[in-house]
Amino acid sequence: MARGCLQGVKYLMFAFNLLFWLGGCGILGVGIWLAATQGNFATLSSSFPSLSAANLLIVTGTFVMAIGFVGCIGAIKENKCLLLTFFVLLLLVFLLEATVAILFFAYSDKIDRHAQMDLKKGLHLYGTPGNVGLTNAWSIIQTDFRCCGVSNYTDWFEVYNATRVPDSCCLEFSESCGLHAPGTWWKAPCYETVKMWLQENLLAVGIFGLCTALVQILGLTFAMTMYCQVVKADTYA
């Protein structure tokens, strides 16, 4: 009976981790594609130039693949050490995510202020050599969200030392339209506009976070159940 239960948990654990590993492959693939085709797309921070969408996806995908691989091998080999390693790694990730979420909500005002200051510093790298990713990211954000600058369009005046903005700030795009009068530019601040967009889509973000947490709890449950079954089987043997 115990052996049959172990086999059931074993194949469930293997299937779960195979999907986990494939998910990691997908995330890694998207990260590599972004790095190859878009440069450092979505690199907006001057303090953390490596914090790009591509790099985050590559690191996340690699880590998920590694955890999934350990879980797959641990399940198929019924190896207590690997099962326990998988459980500990997944538990650490879960606790880290929970800690980051708590700190984010607890210090949201300080994070807001620091983020805006850092983004304003990053504006000075716009259009400079070696900062294609940051330039592309700002151009896309300002065009798609119909906004200009971090706090307002005057943020760009310090960058250019003149009354001008990037062409992506223009209500109607044309070459050198950023040199025209302020009445032809978007007035909305990009930071608040993007923040409002995130708040409007908070339900989707919450559902994604909840699903992620449930998947991790399921993985922890499978791992610990199988570990206990392996220990019980070894005891009977």
C-alpha positions in Angstrom: 0.0 0.0 0.0 2.8 2.4 1.0 4.7 1.5 -2.2 1.7 2.2 -4.3 1.2 5.6 -2.7 4.9 6.4 -3.2 4.6 5.5 -6.9 1.6 7.8 -7.3 3.2 10.7 -5.6 6.4 10.0 -7.5 4.8 10.4 -10.9 2.8 13.4 -9.8 6.0 15.0 -8.5 7.8 14.3 -11.7 5.0 15.7 -13.9 4.8 18.8 -11.8 8.6 19.4 -12.0 8.7 18.7 -15.7 6.1 21.4 -16.3 8.1 23.6 -13.9 11.3 22.9 -15.9 9.6 23.6 -19.2 8.2 26.9 -17.9 11.8 27.8 -16.9 12.9 27.0 -20.5 10.2 29.2 -21.9 11.2 32.2 -19.6 14.9 31.7 -20.5 14.0 31.6 -24.2 12.1 34.8 -24.0 14.9 36.5 -22.1 17.6 35.4 -24.6 15.3 36.5 -27.5 14.9 39.9 -25.9 18.6 40.2 -25.2 19.4 39.3 -28.8 16.8 41.4 -30.6 16.0 44.4 -28.2 19.3 45.0 -26.5 18.9 45.9 -22.8 15.2 46.7 -23.3 13.4 48.2 -20.3 16.7 49.3 -18.6 15.4 52.5 -17.0 17.6 52.6 -13.9 21.0 54.3 -13.9 21.9 52.8 -10.5 21.2 49.2 -11.7 22.1 49.2 -15.5 22.0 45.3 -15.5 18.4 45.4 -14.2 16.8 44.9 -17.6 13.8 42.8 -18.6 16.0 40.5 -20.6 18.5 39.9 -17.7 15.7 39.4 -15.2 14.0 36.8 -17.5 17.3 35.0 -18.1 18.2 34.8 -14.4 14.6 33.7 -13.4 14.4 31.1 -16.2 17.8 29.6 -15.3 16.8 29.4 -11.6 13.4 27.9 -12.4 15.0 25.3 -14.7 17.6 24.4 -12.1 14.9 23.9 -9.4 12.7 21.9 -11.8 15.7 19.7 -12.8 16.5 18.9 -9.1 12.9 18.1 -8.5 12.6 15.8 -11.5 15.7 13.8 -10.7 14.8 13.6 -7.0 11.3 12.3 -7.9 12.4 9.7 -10.5 15.3 8.5 -8.4 13.4 8.7 -5.2 16.5 10.4 -3.7 15.9 11.9 -0.3 18.8 14.4 -0.5 17.6 15.8 -3.8 13.9 16.0 -2.6 15.0 17.8 0.5 17.2 20.2 -1.6 14.2 20.9 -3.9 12.0 21.6 -0.9 14.5 23.9 0.8 15.2 25.9 -2.4 11.5 26.3 -3.2 10.8 27.3 0.4 13.6 29.9 0.3 12.2 31.4 -2.9 8.7 31.5 -1.4 9.9 33.2 1.8 12.0 35.7 -0.3 9.0 36.6 -2.4 6.9 37.1 0.7 9.5 39.2 2.4 10.0 41.4 -0.7 6.2 41.9 -1.0 5.9 42.9 2.7 8.8 45.3 2.5 7.4 46.8 -0.7 4.1 47.6 0.9 5.7 48.7 4.1 8.1 51.2 2.5 6.1 52.1 -0.6 6.6 55.9 -0.1 10.3 55.6 0.3 10.5 53.3 -2.7 8.4 55.8 -4.7 10.8 58.7 -3.9 14.0 56.7 -4.6 12.6 55.3 -7.9 11.7 58.8 -9.2 15.1 60.2 -8.3 16.8 57.2 -9.9 14.7 57.5 -13.1 15.5 61.2 -13.4 19.2 60.4 -13.2 18.7 57.9 -15.9 17.2 60.5 -18.2 20.7 62.0 -18.6 21.8 58.7 -20.3 19.0 59.0 -22.9 20.4 58.9 -26.4 24.0 58.5 -25.3 26.3 55.8 -26.7 25.9 52.3 -25.1 22.4 53.1 -23.7 20.3 51.9 -26.5 18.1 49.9 -24.2 17.3 52.9 -21.9 16.6 55.1 -24.9 14.3 52.6 -26.5 12.5 52.0 -23.2 11.8 55.7 -22.6 10.7 56.2 -26.2 8.2 53.2 -26.0 6.9 54.3 -22.6 6.3 57.9 -23.6 4.7 56.9 -26.9 2.5 54.1 -25.5 1.4 55.8 -22.3 1.2 59.3 -23.9 3.3 60.9 -21.2 6.5 62.9 -20.9 9.3 62.8 -18.3 9.3 61.3 -14.9 7.4 64.0 -13.0 6.5 66.2 -16.0 8.0 67.3 -19.3 10.3 69.8 -17.7 12.5 66.9 -16.5 13.9 66.9 -20.0 15.0 70.5 -19.9 17.8 69.6 -17.5 18.9 66.8 -19.8 19.1 69.0 -22.9 19.9 72.3 -21.1 17.2 73.7 -23.3 13.4 73.9 -23.7 13.1 70.7 -25.7 12.0 67.1 -25.2 12.5 63.8 -27.1 10.3 63.4 -30.2 8.5 60.5 -28.4 6.8 63.2 -26.2 5.0 64.8 -29.1 1.3 64.6 -29.6 1.9 64.1 -33.3 5.3 62.6 -34.0 7.5 64.2 -36.6 11.2 64.8 -37.0 12.5 67.3 -34.3 9.0 67.9 -33.0 10.5 68.0 -29.5 11.8 71.4 -30.4 8.3 72.8 -30.9 6.2 74.6 -28.3 5.1 72.8 -25.1 1.5 72.8 -26.3 2.5 70.1 -28.8 3.8 67.7 -26.1 2.2 65.2 -23.8 1.7 66.7 -20.3 1.1 63.6 -18.2 4.0 62.5 -15.9 5.1 59.0 -16.9 5.8 57.8 -13.4 2.2 58.5 -12.2 0.7 57.3 -15.5 2.4 53.9 -15.4 1.7 53.6 -11.6 -2.0 54.3 -12.3 -2.0 51.7 -15.1 -0.6 49.1 -12.7 -3.2 50.0 -10.1 -6.0 49.6 -12.7 -4.5 46.1 -13.5 -4.0 45.2 -9.8 -6.5 42.4 -10.0 -4.5 40.7 -12.8 -1.3 41.2 -10.9 -2.9 39.8 -7.8 -4.2 36.7 -9.6 -0.8 36.1 -11.1 0.9 36.4 -7.7 -1.7 34.1 -6.1 -1.3 31.5 -8.8 2.5 31.7 -8.4 2.2 31.2 -4.6 -0.3 28.2 -5.1 2.1 26.5 -7.6 5.0 26.9 -5.1 2.9 25.6 -2.2 1.8 22.6 -4.3 5.5 21.9 -5.1 6.4 22.1 -1.5 3.5 19.7 -0.6 4.5 17.2 -3.3 8.2 17.3 -2.2 7.6 16.9 1.5 4.9 14.2 0.9 7.3 12.2 -1.3 10.2 12.7 1.1 8.1 11.3 3.9 7.0 8.4 1.7 10.6 7.5 0.7 11.7 7.6 4.4 8.7 5.4 5.3 9.5 2.9 2.5 13.1 2.8 3.5 12.1 2.1 7.1 9.8 -0.8 6.1 12.5 -2.2 3.8 
